[in-house]
Amino acid sequence: MVDFVPQPCAPRRLLHIRPGQVQRFPADPTGRPAELDAVLVLFTAAFPPRLPLTASLLDGFGPAGWTLSPGDYEALDRALSEIAAEYHTVDNPREDADADLTVQLLRQLLGAVLLRLARLPHPDRAASAAPGGEVFRAFRYELERSFAVTRSVQRYAARTGYSPRTLTRACQAATGRTAKQLIDARVALEAQRLLVHTELPVATIGRTLGFSEPTNFGKFLIRETGHTPGGFRTSQRRPDPGVR
């Protein structure tokens, strides 16, 4: 699961987990984590080369998963094998190897992988930002910055320089949901993350997300998820809750 949304784990499946997202791995009938066989690539945001065409891939809004065609899978598998081989030379350098050159080569190889991913077909065109254009892009970036501060469409409109009506039209074109619905969904997601993956009291989480009263936070979460804060936390907890 990525941010509480199930994602299939099958051959030729590619998952992209972004900073801040929560992930949970499947468990066997005893409650222990199931064994998964996968290649895992971790990198900081600053490591890849600056490639404008990969910017939308690396932001917080792209797809979480693709099912690759056999050809795309084989090409990506070869590229990742080359990265792995170069990465191991960092810890076990050859006598004639230049460590700085190896690091730069790793950057370029990772950039090539990202370019391959950027040209993959979008797995869910309904979630693409393209129909909403620049207005929707501006809104969702501001939403990431301000969801814990305000849930007012009017304030988002003022901060992005568009009218509330323009903002809502762009959101509906991109996602089928209004600006207000997207704002509330983002706040609810962060509430779910904090409830399951931290030990913060419910009242503290509510205040963190801009609710002055715990009862208002509770009503909001029931409306958005169908669960009380405590009920959601209990329903999602297990011995191995996953990582963030």
Backbone bond lengths (Angstrom), bond angles and torsions (degrees), N, CA, C in turn:
res aa  C-N    CA-C-N  psi(-1)  N-CA   C-N-CA  omega(-1)  CA-C   N-CA-C  phi
1 M - - - 1.461 - - 1.520 109.33 -
2 V 1.311 116.65 137.21 1.459 122.99 174.88 1.521 106.86 -119.19
3 D 1.337 116.25 115.29 1.467 120.49 -175.04 1.527 111.40 52.01
4 F 1.340 115.81 43.62 1.459 124.40 174.16 1.524 113.90 71.84
5 V 1.310 117.70 9.70 1.468 121.88 176.47 1.525 108.41 -105.22
6 P 1.322 119.10 121.15 1.471 120.36 -179.40 1.528 111.57 -61.01
7 Q 1.307 115.80 138.73 1.456 122.26 176.02 1.528 108.43 -126.85
8 P 1.323 118.12 128.91 1.469 119.24 -179.32 1.523 111.47 -65.13
9 C 1.313 116.02 143.59 1.472 122.33 175.50 1.520 106.94 -117.04
10 A 1.306 115.94 101.41 1.462 121.41 -174.95 1.515 108.86 -146.70
11 P 1.324 118.16 165.35 1.467 120.07 177.14 1.530 111.39 -53.49
12 R 1.320 115.36 141.35 1.471 124.59 179.42 1.517 112.69 67.28
13 R 1.329 116.97 21.58 1.466 120.75 176.77 1.518 109.28 -96.00
14 L 1.324 116.57 132.72 1.461 123.02 179.11 1.527 108.92 -115.96
15 L 1.338 117.45 126.31 1.455 122.23 176.76 1.526 109.55 -114.98
16 H 1.317 115.54 140.82 1.464 121.69 177.73 1.518 108.07 -121.13
17 I 1.334 116.69 108.70 1.460 122.53 -179.59 1.518 107.92 -102.87
18 R 1.339 116.39 125.24 1.457 120.81 -176.64 1.521 111.19 -100.70
19 P 1.332 117.47 159.72 1.469 120.29 177.24 1.525 111.38 -54.05
20 G 1.325 115.95 135.35 1.450 121.18 178.99 1.513 113.91 93.41
21 Q 1.338 117.72 -22.13 1.449 119.34 178.84 1.527 110.19 -75.78
22 V 1.317 115.84 150.03 1.459 120.27 177.77 1.513 109.00 -102.47
23 Q 1.314 115.03 145.97 1.452 119.91 -179.28 1.525 109.20 -131.80
24 R 1.288 115.30 146.30 1.459 121.67 178.55 1.517 107.89 -137.73
25 F 1.312 115.19 135.23 1.458 119.99 -176.86 1.530 110.03 -101.38
26 P 1.316 117.25 152.31 1.463 120.07 -176.15 1.518 111.87 -64.99
27 A 1.324 115.72 154.42 1.462 122.26 179.15 1.521 109.25 -115.88
28 D 1.338 115.50 152.28 1.462 119.74 174.44 1.535 108.52 -82.37
29 P 1.324 118.67 178.27 1.470 120.02 -176.54 1.525 114.63 -59.31
30 T 1.344 118.20 -20.23 1.465 120.63 179.41 1.523 112.34 -86.41
31 G 1.336 116.76 -4.86 1.456 120.12 -178.47 1.509 113.50 93.86
32 R 1.326 118.04 -4.18 1.465 120.76 178.22 1.525 109.73 -81.77
33 P 1.348 116.72 149.74 1.471 118.68 179.25 1.522 111.59 -58.86
34 A 1.319 115.92 132.46 1.458 120.34 177.64 1.524 109.80 -70.31
35 E 1.323 115.79 152.99 1.457 120.01 179.20 1.523 109.79 -80.66
36 L 1.337 115.35 129.25 1.459 121.51 176.92 1.518 108.40 -122.51
37 D 1.301 116.15 141.52 1.466 121.73 178.34 1.519 107.52 -111.29
38 A 1.334 116.42 111.56 1.457 119.58 -176.37 1.523 110.04 -153.07
39 V 1.308 115.72 160.35 1.461 122.02 171.36 1.524 106.92 -94.30
40 L 1.328 116.58 127.06 1.458 122.07 -177.73 1.522 109.45 -113.34
41 V 1.320 116.50 124.72 1.465 121.84 179.46 1.528 107.95 -118.38
42 L 1.320 116.51 118.55 1.461 121.74 178.67 1.521 108.67 -113.99
43 F 1.336 116.77 135.72 1.461 119.55 176.43 1.520 109.15 -153.47
44 T 1.312 116.15 152.83 1.455 121.05 177.21 1.527 109.47 -80.64
45 A 1.317 115.73 160.67 1.467 119.97 -179.00 1.525 111.97 -62.74
46 A 1.335 116.37 -28.51 1.465 119.92 -175.90 1.526 112.94 -84.93
47 F 1.335 118.31 -9.69 1.464 118.60 -172.29 1.522 114.43 -76.63
48 P 1.330 120.61 -44.22 1.469 118.36 -176.90 1.529 111.28 -65.65
49 P 1.325 117.30 156.66 1.474 119.55 174.88 1.524 109.58 -66.15
50 R 1.326 116.39 155.77 1.461 120.60 179.48 1.530 109.04 -73.20
51 L 1.315 115.94 112.73 1.452 122.00 -179.17 1.524 107.87 -130.90
52 P 1.339 118.04 104.06 1.469 120.09 -176.61 1.520 114.05 -53.88
53 L 1.328 117.03 -32.53 1.459 119.59 -176.75 1.528 112.77 -72.70
54 T 1.333 118.19 -11.76 1.464 120.46 177.67 1.523 112.15 -102.65
55 A 1.335 117.47 1.40 1.464 120.20 -175.60 1.521 111.90 -59.33
56 S 1.335 116.78 -44.03 1.463 119.17 -178.63 1.525 111.73 -68.39
57 L 1.329 116.84 -26.16 1.469 120.09 177.69 1.518 110.96 -70.18
58 L 1.328 116.84 -37.09 1.457 120.94 -173.53 1.524 113.21 -90.21
59 D 1.334 118.12 -8.10 1.451 117.86 179.08 1.525 109.89 -74.35
60 G 1.307 117.21 -176.91 1.453 119.88 -174.87 1.503 115.23 -87.32
61 F 1.333 118.30 15.16 1.454 119.19 -168.73 1.522 114.35 -124.83
62 G 1.298 117.79 -1.24 1.455 119.74 -176.84 1.518 112.19 -77.26
63 P 1.329 116.36 179.68 1.472 120.26 -178.03 1.526 111.38 -67.40
64 A 1.327 115.83 153.75 1.466 121.08 178.26 1.519 111.68 -89.54
65 G 1.329 118.10 -23.49 1.456 118.04 -175.73 1.510 113.76 -153.77
66 W 1.319 114.50 150.84 1.461 123.12 173.47 1.523 108.10 -130.91
67 T 1.310 116.46 149.38 1.457 121.64 165.03 1.522 106.26 -104.08
68 L 1.312 116.32 113.78 1.457 121.65 -171.43 1.527 111.39 -81.27
69 S 1.316 115.07 146.37 1.456 119.73 171.15 1.526 108.28 -70.20
70 P 1.336 118.03 159.47 1.476 118.74 178.07 1.522 112.80 -54.14
71 G 1.341 117.18 -40.23 1.466 119.39 -179.34 1.510 112.43 -67.30
72 D 1.332 116.94 -44.70 1.467 120.07 178.35 1.527 110.58 -64.10
73 Y 1.325 116.51 -38.75 1.461 119.68 179.99 1.528 110.83 -63.47
74 E 1.314 117.06 -45.41 1.467 120.45 -178.36 1.529 110.59 -63.19
75 A 1.337 117.18 -41.25 1.462 120.17 179.53 1.523 110.93 -65.80
76 L 1.323 117.13 -42.73 1.459 120.72 179.86 1.522 110.86 -68.16
77 D 1.317 117.31 -38.35 1.462 121.30 179.49 1.525 110.50 -62.26
78 R 1.324 116.14 -41.94 1.469 119.32 177.76 1.527 110.81 -64.33
79 A 1.329 116.45 -42.18 1.467 120.02 -179.00 1.521 111.14 -64.34
80 L 1.327 117.51 -40.94 1.466 120.28 -179.86 1.523 111.32 -70.80
81 S 1.317 117.06 -32.76 1.464 119.82 176.31 1.524 110.80 -63.84
82 E 1.321 115.92 -37.62 1.465 119.96 178.60 1.529 110.42 -68.02
83 I 1.340 117.27 -39.76 1.465 120.26 175.86 1.519 110.34 -61.49
84 A 1.329 116.98 -44.76 1.467 120.71 -179.00 1.521 110.96 -60.81
85 A 1.326 116.40 -42.69 1.463 119.82 -179.36 1.523 111.29 -63.27
86 E 1.333 117.19 -43.10 1.461 120.16 178.58 1.523 111.65 -68.98
87 Y 1.327 116.33 -37.10 1.469 119.84 -179.00 1.524 110.62 -61.52
88 H 1.322 117.18 -39.72 1.463 119.83 -178.23 1.523 112.11 -68.39
89 T 1.330 117.37 -21.67 1.463 118.50 177.32 1.528 111.49 -73.24
90 V 1.335 118.55 -17.55 1.460 120.75 177.55 1.518 110.14 -65.17
91 D 1.344 116.57 -42.51 1.464 120.97 179.06 1.523 112.24 -82.81
92 N 1.326 116.09 -24.18 1.464 120.18 -178.70 1.530 109.11 -129.47
93 P 1.326 117.00 68.26 1.463 119.79 -173.53 1.531 112.47 -68.70
94 R 1.337 114.81 146.04 1.462 119.27 171.67 1.529 108.62 -75.23
95 E 1.297 115.41 157.92 1.466 118.97 -177.91 1.516 112.04 -61.31
96 D 1.328 116.55 -32.27 1.460 119.80 -177.36 1.529 112.58 -95.95
97 A 1.352 116.48 7.40 1.462 119.50 -176.14 1.518 110.81 -86.00
98 D 1.305 116.41 143.65 1.453 123.00 174.62 1.521 107.46 -102.03
99 A 1.351 116.99 116.55 1.463 120.96 -175.15 1.523 111.76 -59.95
100 D 1.321 117.45 -39.86 1.465 119.93 -179.92 1.525 111.41 -63.92
101 L 1.323 116.43 -39.07 1.457 119.90 178.33 1.529 110.71 -65.89
102 T 1.327 115.92 -37.94 1.465 119.38 178.88 1.519 111.21 -63.19
103 V 1.335 116.77 -42.82 1.468 120.42 178.72 1.527 110.20 -62.90
104 Q 1.326 117.18 -43.91 1.460 119.73 179.50 1.528 111.29 -64.65
105 L 1.337 115.75 -36.24 1.459 119.03 177.14 1.521 110.60 -65.13
106 L 1.325 116.83 -40.25 1.464 120.39 177.23 1.535 111.01 -60.88
107 R 1.325 116.43 -40.81 1.470 119.73 177.46 1.528 111.26 -58.91
108 Q 1.323 115.63 -45.88 1.464 119.42 -176.81 1.523 111.04 -69.53
109 L 1.329 117.16 -38.26 1.463 120.07 178.26 1.531 110.51 -64.39
110 L 1.334 116.54 -40.77 1.461 119.77 176.95 1.523 110.41 -65.20
111 G 1.340 116.70 -40.29 1.455 119.97 176.83 1.523 111.71 -59.16
112 A 1.327 116.09 -39.80 1.470 119.54 178.56 1.524 111.08 -64.19
113 V 1.337 116.83 -38.84 1.468 120.29 177.23 1.520 110.44 -63.54
114 L 1.324 117.05 -43.97 1.460 120.65 -179.70 1.527 111.40 -63.25
115 L 1.322 116.89 -38.31 1.462 120.00 176.94 1.526 111.05 -64.11
116 R 1.340 116.57 -38.14 1.463 119.60 176.17 1.523 110.89 -61.66
117 L 1.336 115.61 -41.44 1.463 119.53 -179.38 1.526 111.01 -69.09
118 A 1.336 116.24 -37.71 1.466 120.12 -177.61 1.526 112.01 -63.79
119 R 1.320 117.92 -27.03 1.455 119.31 -178.77 1.536 112.91 -93.19
120 L 1.331 117.11 1.45 1.457 119.58 174.86 1.532 109.96 -67.89
121 P 1.310 118.18 147.74 1.472 119.60 175.01 1.522 110.39 -60.11
122 H 1.318 116.33 139.68 1.465 119.96 178.14 1.523 108.58 -65.96
123 P 1.343 119.21 127.54 1.468 120.26 -175.70 1.521 114.05 -70.58
124 D 1.334 117.15 -16.43 1.461 119.68 -178.14 1.523 108.42 -144.93
125 R 1.307 116.39 90.43 1.457 119.77 -176.59 1.527 112.09 -62.22
126 A 1.334 116.81 -23.93 1.466 119.18 179.66 1.516 111.02 -66.54
127 A 1.333 116.81 -24.06 1.461 120.04 -179.00 1.525 111.97 -94.62
128 S 1.335 117.13 1.65 1.453 120.04 -178.62 1.520 110.76 -72.34
129 A 1.341 115.54 145.64 1.465 120.00 179.63 1.521 112.33 -79.04
130 A 1.344 118.39 -12.08 1.457 120.45 -171.89 1.523 113.76 -56.31
131 P 1.357 120.32 -44.43 1.468 118.28 -178.12 1.519 113.24 -61.05
132 G 1.328 118.42 -30.31 1.458 120.42 -179.35 1.507 113.97 -85.14
133 G 1.329 116.67 -10.36 1.450 121.58 177.02 1.519 114.29 61.38
134 E 1.310 114.86 -156.44 1.455 122.61 -176.40 1.528 111.78 -63.01
135 V 1.321 117.69 -31.74 1.463 120.48 -179.92 1.530 110.21 -62.04
136 F 1.309 116.58 -47.29 1.462 119.85 -179.11 1.512 111.09 -67.24
137 R 1.331 117.72 -39.18 1.468 120.05 178.29 1.523 110.48 -60.97
138 A 1.333 116.57 -44.10 1.466 119.78 178.76 1.523 110.97 -63.04
139 F 1.320 116.24 -39.76 1.461 119.96 -179.58 1.515 111.66 -63.88
140 R 1.316 117.99 -47.99 1.457 118.16 -173.83 1.522 112.01 -70.89
141 Y 1.324 117.97 -30.02 1.465 118.62 174.28 1.524 110.19 -68.12
142 E 1.323 116.82 -40.42 1.464 118.82 177.23 1.526 110.71 -68.01
143 L 1.308 117.14 -34.25 1.460 120.64 177.61 1.524 110.89 -61.31
144 E 1.317 117.77 -41.83 1.462 120.39 178.74 1.528 111.46 -63.21
145 R 1.317 116.62 -31.92 1.464 120.40 -179.04 1.520 112.33 -80.23
146 S 1.330 118.15 -29.63 1.462 120.20 -164.02 1.522 115.51 -124.67
147 F 1.348 118.87 4.77 1.464 118.50 -173.55 1.523 113.01 -62.20
148 A 1.343 117.93 -27.22 1.465 120.36 179.87 1.525 111.95 -85.31
149 V 1.322 116.49 -5.61 1.465 120.86 -176.21 1.521 111.66 -104.01
150 T 1.326 116.30 -40.63 1.468 119.23 -177.02 1.518 110.67 -147.17
151 R 1.319 115.84 146.16 1.466 122.39 174.03 1.528 110.01 -118.49
152 S 1.320 116.59 20.46 1.458 122.56 -176.96 1.530 110.63 -92.20
153 V 1.328 116.69 122.20 1.462 120.51 176.79 1.519 110.29 -61.24
154 Q 1.330 117.29 -37.54 1.455 121.00 -179.66 1.529 111.22 -60.52
155 R 1.316 116.82 -40.26 1.467 119.12 179.97 1.521 111.47 -70.23
156 Y 1.325 116.87 -37.61 1.469 118.54 176.36 1.524 110.11 -64.78
157 A 1.324 116.31 -38.16 1.464 119.90 178.01 1.522 110.65 -62.07
158 A 1.333 116.56 -44.34 1.465 120.19 179.58 1.524 111.00 -64.51
159 R 1.317 117.15 -39.52 1.469 120.34 -177.30 1.516 112.38 -71.57
160 T 1.311 117.50 -27.42 1.461 120.25 179.93 1.523 112.84 -96.98
161 G 1.342 117.02 -10.55 1.459 120.18 178.25 1.509 114.58 84.45
162 Y 1.338 117.83 17.80 1.452 121.04 177.95 1.528 109.38 -120.27
163 S 1.318 116.03 164.35 1.459 119.57 176.15 1.524 109.39 -78.55
164 P 1.348 117.88 155.46 1.467 119.90 176.63 1.528 112.68 -55.16
165 R 1.333 116.45 -38.32 1.461 118.94 -179.72 1.523 111.51 -65.27
166 T 1.330 116.86 -42.60 1.477 120.73 178.17 1.516 110.41 -62.88
167 L 1.328 116.13 -41.66 1.458 120.81 179.88 1.524 110.63 -61.73
168 T 1.309 116.44 -45.85 1.465 120.11 -178.24 1.521 111.34 -66.83
169 R 1.326 117.05 -40.27 1.472 119.53 178.20 1.529 110.61 -61.05
170 A 1.337 116.82 -42.42 1.464 120.52 -179.94 1.523 110.95 -64.56
171 C 1.319 117.17 -41.24 1.466 121.29 179.77 1.527 110.76 -64.89
172 Q 1.322 116.03 -41.68 1.461 119.56 179.21 1.526 111.26 -66.46
173 A 1.332 116.50 -37.66 1.467 119.80 178.94 1.523 110.96 -65.30
174 A 1.342 117.01 -37.59 1.460 121.23 -175.70 1.520 113.02 -81.60
175 T 1.339 116.73 -35.92 1.468 119.16 -170.52 1.518 114.51 -130.02
176 G 1.333 117.57 -13.20 1.454 119.33 -174.39 1.515 113.58 83.25
177 R 1.329 117.19 1.68 1.459 121.53 179.84 1.524 109.80 -119.82
178 T 1.325 115.62 154.92 1.462 119.93 179.42 1.527 110.24 -76.05
179 A 1.328 115.68 167.23 1.460 120.28 176.94 1.532 110.59 -60.30
180 K 1.323 117.27 -41.89 1.457 120.74 179.66 1.514 111.62 -62.70
181 Q 1.309 117.63 -40.98 1.463 120.67 178.28 1.523 111.41 -63.74
182 L 1.319 117.04 -39.29 1.467 120.02 179.00 1.521 111.07 -69.08
183 I 1.308 117.37 -38.10 1.472 120.61 177.86 1.524 109.87 -61.84
184 D 1.332 115.97 -49.38 1.463 119.63 -178.59 1.529 111.26 -64.46
185 A 1.334 117.32 -37.41 1.467 120.39 179.10 1.521 110.95 -64.27
186 R 1.339 116.66 -37.98 1.477 119.30 179.85 1.520 110.94 -68.15
187 V 1.329 117.63 -39.74 1.467 120.92 177.87 1.526 109.38 -65.51
188 A 1.327 117.08 -42.40 1.469 120.30 179.67 1.519 111.28 -63.18
189 L 1.331 117.63 -39.45 1.468 120.34 178.25 1.522 110.68 -61.58
190 E 1.328 117.26 -45.65 1.465 119.16 -179.74 1.525 110.46 -64.80
191 A 1.320 117.14 -36.96 1.459 120.13 176.36 1.523 110.40 -60.74
192 Q 1.324 117.48 -43.98 1.457 121.10 179.01 1.528 111.09 -62.96
193 R 1.326 116.28 -43.07 1.472 119.76 177.96 1.523 110.87 -57.87
194 L 1.314 116.23 -48.01 1.463 120.30 -175.88 1.522 111.74 -70.13
195 L 1.314 117.44 -35.71 1.464 120.25 179.99 1.521 111.87 -66.05
196 V 1.316 116.65 -39.55 1.461 120.07 -174.20 1.523 112.77 -89.00
197 H 1.310 116.84 -34.14 1.469 119.42 -170.17 1.522 113.54 -111.25
198 T 1.322 117.30 13.05 1.466 120.87 170.30 1.518 107.92 -138.47
199 E 1.311 115.40 168.86 1.465 121.21 176.64 1.525 111.29 -103.55
200 L 1.315 118.09 14.90 1.457 121.01 -178.47 1.525 111.00 -61.99
201 P 1.322 117.97 140.02 1.471 119.84 174.99 1.533 110.65 -60.57
202 V 1.326 115.63 152.76 1.462 120.91 -179.16 1.523 111.00 -57.26
203 A 1.338 117.55 -42.37 1.467 120.54 -178.83 1.523 110.85 -62.20
204 T 1.328 117.06 -39.01 1.465 120.88 179.38 1.524 110.80 -65.65
205 I 1.315 116.60 -41.93 1.462 120.36 178.05 1.523 110.17 -62.10
206 G 1.320 116.15 -42.73 1.455 119.59 178.33 1.516 112.23 -59.71
207 R 1.334 116.55 -45.32 1.472 120.08 179.07 1.517 110.69 -64.44
208 T 1.326 117.16 -39.07 1.468 121.29 178.80 1.520 111.25 -58.64
209 L 1.325 116.10 -31.63 1.463 120.87 -176.97 1.515 112.76 -98.70
210 G 1.335 116.96 11.14 1.456 120.44 171.91 1.513 115.89 95.08
211 F 1.336 118.01 11.87 1.465 120.89 178.93 1.530 109.02 -97.53
212 S 1.306 116.32 120.75 1.472 120.28 -177.85 1.515 112.12 -76.04
213 E 1.337 116.76 -24.73 1.458 120.56 -178.32 1.533 110.07 -124.25
214 P 1.345 117.72 133.94 1.472 119.90 178.07 1.517 113.21 -57.66
215 T 1.341 116.92 -32.94 1.469 118.44 -179.60 1.527 111.35 -65.56
216 N 1.324 116.93 -37.02 1.471 119.73 178.03 1.527 110.92 -66.71
217 F 1.329 115.72 -38.60 1.464 120.16 177.01 1.522 109.92 -63.60
218 G 1.329 116.65 -43.24 1.457 120.36 179.47 1.516 112.36 -61.93
219 K 1.337 117.17 -44.49 1.465 120.57 178.86 1.526 111.13 -63.18
220 F 1.333 115.47 -39.50 1.462 119.57 179.48 1.526 110.64 -62.12
221 L 1.337 117.10 -46.62 1.462 119.61 -176.49 1.528 111.16 -68.64
222 I 1.318 117.55 -37.09 1.466 119.71 175.83 1.518 110.04 -60.33
223 R 1.318 116.93 -43.41 1.462 120.96 -179.87 1.527 112.18 -63.82
224 E 1.340 116.08 -38.62 1.473 120.04 -175.36 1.523 113.38 -84.49
225 T 1.336 117.30 -33.20 1.472 119.74 -172.61 1.522 113.87 -122.00
226 G 1.331 116.66 -15.22 1.457 119.48 -176.04 1.506 113.40 84.09
227 H 1.353 117.64 4.65 1.463 121.94 -178.16 1.522 110.12 -125.90
228 T 1.326 115.82 149.06 1.455 119.80 166.67 1.522 107.88 -72.95
229 P 1.344 118.86 160.98 1.468 119.59 176.99 1.525 112.76 -55.73
230 G 1.332 116.57 -47.91 1.459 119.22 179.73 1.510 112.46 -65.55
231 G 1.330 116.55 -38.68 1.458 119.71 179.24 1.515 112.40 -65.20
232 F 1.329 116.23 -40.43 1.466 118.91 178.63 1.521 110.63 -65.73
233 R 1.316 117.04 -43.46 1.469 120.90 179.61 1.520 110.15 -59.34
234 T 1.317 117.80 -45.70 1.461 121.25 -178.79 1.521 111.41 -65.95
235 S 1.326 117.04 -40.52 1.463 119.90 -176.40 1.515 112.78 -68.47
236 Q 1.326 116.87 -25.34 1.461 120.67 -175.65 1.518 113.33 -98.31
237 R 1.309 118.43 -13.92 1.450 121.03 -176.63 1.525 110.51 -75.77
238 R 1.332 115.00 143.90 1.456 122.21 172.61 1.518 106.45 -156.58
239 P 1.341 118.94 170.12 1.470 119.95 -176.06 1.515 114.39 -55.13
240 D 1.359 117.31 -34.83 1.463 119.98 178.82 1.517 108.12 -117.48
241 P 1.353 118.73 85.90 1.455 120.11 -172.28 1.507 115.39 -73.80
242 G 1.321 119.46 -4.05 1.450 120.11 -179.88 1.515 111.61 102.59
243 V 1.309 116.41 -169.99 1.460 121.40 -178.13 1.500 109.49 -130.94
244 R 1.338 114.73 162.82 1.455 119.50 178.01 1.513 108.93 -125.68
